Amino acid sequence: MARYLTSFTEYGENVAPSGWTQRYGESGWRAHSSDGTLRFSGASVDTDHFLSWDGPTNDGNNANSEVLALVSTNANVANTLNNALWVRGSNPNSLNQLTGYYVAITHNPAGPKNLVIDKMVLGTWTRLTTTTVNWQYDTRYWMRFRVNGSNLYAKIWQAGTAEPVSWTVTTSDSAVSGNGWVGVGTYDTEGTRYFHSVAVGTNGDTADVPLTTTKSQTGVVKVNGASNPIPGNASSGGIGGGWGSSYFGFQAAGQNLLSIGEV
């Protein structure tokens, strides 16, 4: 059981983030330490673009994972996939082999704005569930995605408001199982997608909303271990609250790490 967090201040300005791996699509992913964002823009082809985080991907026990991200997007683009969070990803080198689950905020200007849970199995896309939500452009939202066995849960809420107790959407599916890569994604060429922070909990741990921040110059940092647990959202869904587990941040040597501070 482990938890991971980044706010992207540790990677440098306008650089491809170290410790992340491009899985499909174009290399338009850039970290910006000046404002703590991971951004995707400048693609020349309308297709899926995925980036995985090496830490939780290499965890070895990430079949049951939870991903939490603070996201926004700045353009009313004519597509159906904006910010997305992936788990159990595999076969990334070819779109017709791509497999995994993801949650995403979607909008086609001719239709509603939705929160969806989709799956890809060897390149075949299926929408598992969808619901209309009133998300807005140029506004930050938290997205939480939990996969536990065959159960999938997702919720969205505006930054600065209380996290809802209930999940926004839930569904079940058994087509994709086992460990896989964990990360973020998007689609299309217009606009910019922003990921302001990303947290992951593996093997039963909860991915927690940041509370306070500290900085370190020491490479890999453990924060809030068993003697100082981070309170998680232990609402129903079967993955648990993750109390007393390790919390790790990852960075390049000599750069600042923004991590969860003491509670």
C-alpha positions, 0 to 999 in steps of 0.5 A: 500500500502506498500513496503518491502526490505531485503538484508539478512544481518540482519538474522545472519550467516548460519541460517534459516531466521526468518520471512520467512516460508517454504511452500514446499520442504526441509529446505535448505534455509539459510541466510548469513549475512556475504555476504548478501545472502539467499541461497538454497542448499543441497536438497536430492530430486529433487522437488519444494522448496518454501519459503514465506516472512511473511511481505508481505504475511500477508499484507492483500492486496497483490493480486496485488503485485510486487517482485524484487530480485537480484539473481544468481546461480552457477552450470550448473544443469540439471533442468528446474527451477533455481531462482523463484519469487512467488505471490498469493501462496496457499495450500502449504502443498501438491504439488498436491494442490499447487497454484500460479504464478511464474517467473523463470530463467530456463536452461536445458543444452540440450536447451536454457536459458529462462525466464518463467512465469508459474502457478500452479493450484491445483498441475497442472503446466502450462507454460504461456509464455517463451522467451530465454534470455542470462543469465549466471551462477555466474552472478547477475541479477535483476528479476522483477515480477508484477501481476496486476489483470489478467495481468502478467509481468516479466523482467530480466537484468544484475546487473550494467546495466540499467533496461530495460523500456519494460517487457521481457515477458508479459501474462494474466491469470485469474485462480489464484486470491486474496491474497496469499503468496509471496516469492522465490523458486527453484528446484533440488538438484545440485548447490546453488541458491542465492538471494542477496536482495528481495523487494516487493510492495503490493496493487499497490506499486512498488518494488524498486531497492536499492539505498543507505543503512543505518543500524538500531538496532530498530526492525521494521523500516520505511524508505522513507515515503511520505515526502521522496518518493523512485523513482519507475519504473512506466512503463506501466503495470497498477500497478503504481509507488507507490509514498508516501507509507511506506517502511518497513524492518523486522528483529529479535530484536537486529540485524542490518537491512539493508534498503533503505537509503535517496535519 
